[in-house]
């Protein structure tokens, strides 16, 4: 689980520090733990914050959100509620653990291509997050994939463009799946007593389902496209070699 200072939490949720403090003052967001004088937030706070923002965007007032969150929590222990929120935020199912990345490492991996504008693009993609003077990658797989593409000779700007397009398309598919879940799954329970175990089971089943489906689709696409691209180039090289050999034979005669 990732720890956040208040500015990191706000940035990760796409909101402001002022808003985080407002939600906390209105008892919508649980208080952080304290390390000395520093307030430390968790992934569970980030999940709750995103939920609050989503409900506000749907037109709910603070009082309505507080009432609904209170109704959800009534009859449930705080541990059960936080347990569900942490299950939502938990990243261990995908076997990705956040990793610290220094500016020096970025320069070693990407050389002169790692300009301030490139760093901003990587942050906007959600692959990197600022942590003090350094960074944290919350998706080491994407970060390492980008590094590998650049190492193969693909410019970083093109790598980030394809990453943007990939994430956009995956997010679009995710929204389509979310619509199906909203329509056919989450409406099946209506009481707080049923909600926590039911939604916990839904999360546990959906995560590997989505992961395995995307992985299978990616493997199928890679097995079809990559040999084709390499094969086309090999055919070109062989053709050029045959032409060169034929020219030498002609010159010899």
Secondary structure, DSSP 8 states (H G I E B T S, - for coil): ---B-HHHHHHHHTS-HHHHHHHHHTTSS---EEETTEEEB-HHHHHHHHHHHHHHHTT--HHHHHHHHHHHHTTS-HHHHHHHHHHHH--GGGT---EEE-HHHHHHHHGGG--HHHHHHHHHTTS-EEETTEEEES-HHHHHHHHHHHHHT--HHHHHHHHHHHHHHHHHHHHHHHHHHHHHTGGG--SHHHHHHHHHHHHHHHHHHHHHHHHHHHHHHHHHHHHHHHHHHHHHHHHHHHHHHHHHHHHH-
